Amino acid sequence: MQVPFARRRGFTLIELLVTVAILGLLAALVIPTAQVTVQRRNEQELRTALYQIRKAIDDYKQAYDDGRVAKTTGGTGYPKNLEMLADGVTDLRDPKRGKIFFLRRVPRDPFATDSELAAAQTWGKRSYASEPEEPREGEDVYDVFSNSDRVGLNGIPYRKW
């Protein structure tokens, strides 16, 4: 005996197409949200890294002004490179000539695309002698900025943070 149409089990083509359409719509909503979440996390890492490096540069300058770091003729009091902040410098006020460390390690720019570069090379550096509108490297490191051409969620390019 043959089973009537009404008693067959399974899904119709229409039901499958509706299900696939709903799943596609949900995926289309989730992917941009995930991308924004990743960008927001990277922006927070950028803020933290910029804060840490800038604070370390300021601490180095303060140690220089306090006579704890060796002064050089014509020096500005800012570190020659970012690695100095993590490698440490000799404390002239310490009788044992211990080192002062300003960073545990130099953080990477989270928006740097070249993974082969060292962390300190991922940052754009501004020397004390350069203008704020057109930062360029020089004999010291006065400030750092991201080299990314991307724009943040707040509408400001990352290089301007």
C-alpha positions as CSV (number, residue, x, y, z in Angstrom):
1,M,0.0,0.0,0.0
2,Q,1.2,3.5,-0.9
3,V,1.7,6.2,1.8
4,P,-0.5,9.3,1.1
5,F,1.1,12.7,0.6
6,A,0.1,14.1,3.9
7,R,2.0,11.4,5.9
8,R,5.4,11.7,4.3
9,R,8.2,13.0,6.5
10,G,10.8,15.7,5.6
11,F,11.1,19.3,4.5
12,T,9.8,20.9,1.4
13,L,12.0,23.0,-0.8
14,I,10.3,26.2,0.3
15,E,11.0,25.4,4.0
16,L,14.6,24.8,3.3
17,L,15.0,28.0,1.3
18,V,13.3,30.0,4.0
19,T,15.6,28.5,6.6
20,V,18.7,29.2,4.5
21,A,17.5,32.8,4.0
22,I,17.0,33.3,7.7
23,L,20.5,31.9,8.5
24,G,22.0,34.2,5.8
25,L,20.3,37.2,7.3
26,L,21.5,36.4,10.8
27,A,25.1,35.9,9.5
28,A,24.9,39.2,7.6
29,L,24.0,40.9,11.0
30,V,26.6,39.1,13.1
31,I,29.7,39.5,10.9
32,P,29.8,43.4,10.9
33,T,29.2,43.3,14.6
34,A,32.1,41.0,15.1
35,Q,34.3,43.2,12.9
36,V,33.4,46.3,15.0
37,T,34.1,44.4,18.2
38,V,37.6,43.5,16.9
39,Q,38.3,47.1,15.8
40,R,37.1,48.4,19.1
41,R,39.5,45.9,20.9
42,N,42.4,47.0,18.7
43,E,41.6,50.7,19.3
44,Q,41.7,50.1,23.1
45,E,45.1,48.3,22.7
46,L,46.3,51.4,20.7
47,R,45.1,53.8,23.4
48,T,46.9,51.7,26.1
49,A,50.1,51.4,24.1
50,L,50.2,55.1,23.2
51,Y,49.6,56.0,26.9
52,Q,52.4,53.6,28.1
53,I,55.0,54.8,25.6
54,R,54.2,58.4,26.1
55,K,54.4,58.1,29.8
56,A,57.7,56.2,29.5
57,I,59.1,59.0,27.3
58,D,57.9,61.6,29.9
59,D,59.4,59.6,32.7
60,Y,62.7,59.4,30.8
61,K,62.7,63.2,30.3
62,Q,62.0,63.7,34.1
63,A,64.9,61.3,35.0
64,Y,67.1,63.3,32.6
65,D,66.1,66.6,34.2
66,D,66.7,65.1,37.7
67,G,70.2,64.1,36.7
68,R,69.6,60.4,36.9
69,V,70.4,59.9,33.2
70,A,73.7,60.9,31.6
71,K,73.4,64.3,29.9
72,T,74.9,64.8,26.5
73,T,76.0,68.0,24.9
74,G,73.2,69.5,22.8
75,G,70.8,66.7,24.0
76,T,67.1,67.4,24.4
77,G,66.6,65.0,27.3
78,Y,64.5,62.6,25.3
79,P,65.5,59.0,24.5
80,K,67.4,58.2,21.3
81,N,65.1,55.4,20.5
82,L,62.2,53.4,22.0
83,E,64.4,50.4,22.8
84,M,66.2,52.5,25.4
85,L,63.0,52.7,27.4
86,A,62.8,48.9,27.7
87,D,66.6,48.1,27.8
88,G,67.1,50.6,30.6
89,V,69.7,53.2,31.3
90,T,72.3,53.6,34.1
91,D,71.0,55.5,37.1
92,L,73.7,58.0,37.9
93,R,72.2,58.6,41.4
94,D,72.4,54.9,42.4
95,P,75.7,54.1,44.1
96,K,75.6,50.6,42.6
97,R,74.9,52.1,39.1
98,G,71.7,50.0,38.7
99,K,69.5,50.5,35.7
100,I,66.3,52.4,35.4
101,F,63.6,50.7,33.2
102,F,60.8,52.8,31.8
103,L,58.9,50.0,30.0
104,R,58.9,46.2,30.5
105,R,58.7,45.9,26.7
106,V,57.9,48.1,23.8
107,P,54.3,47.4,22.8
108,R,53.4,46.8,19.1
109,D,51.1,49.0,17.2
110,P,47.9,46.8,17.0
111,F,47.2,48.2,13.5
112,A,50.7,47.4,12.1
113,T,50.4,45.2,9.1
114,D,54.0,43.9,8.8
115,S,54.4,41.1,11.4
116,E,58.2,40.9,10.6
117,L,59.0,44.3,12.1
118,A,60.2,44.6,15.6
119,A,57.7,46.3,18.0
120,A,59.6,49.6,18.1
121,Q,59.6,49.7,14.3
122,T,55.8,49.6,14.0
123,W,55.4,53.1,15.4
124,G,55.9,56.4,13.7
125,K,58.3,58.6,15.7
126,R,58.4,62.3,16.1
127,S,61.6,64.0,17.1
128,Y,61.7,67.1,19.4
129,A,62.9,69.2,16.4
130,S,60.0,68.3,14.1
131,E,56.7,70.2,13.7
132,P,53.5,68.6,15.1
133,E,51.7,68.9,11.7
134,E,54.5,67.1,9.9
135,P,56.2,64.7,12.4
136,R,59.5,63.1,11.3
137,E,62.2,61.1,12.9
138,G,65.3,62.6,14.2
139,E,68.0,62.3,16.9
140,D,65.5,61.6,19.6
141,V,62.0,60.3,20.2
142,Y,59.6,63.0,21.5
143,D,56.3,61.4,20.6
144,V,54.9,58.3,18.8
145,F,52.0,57.7,16.6
146,S,50.4,54.9,14.6
147,N,51.5,54.5,11.0
148,S,48.0,53.1,10.0
149,D,46.1,54.9,7.3
150,R,42.8,53.7,8.8
151,V,40.2,55.8,10.5
152,G,38.9,55.1,14.0
153,L,35.3,54.5,15.0
154,N,35.3,58.0,16.3
155,G,36.1,59.4,12.8
156,I,39.7,60.4,13.7
157,P,42.6,58.8,11.8
158,Y,44.8,56.6,14.0
159,R,47.9,58.7,13.2
160,K,46.2,61.7,14.9
161,W,45.5,59.9,18.2
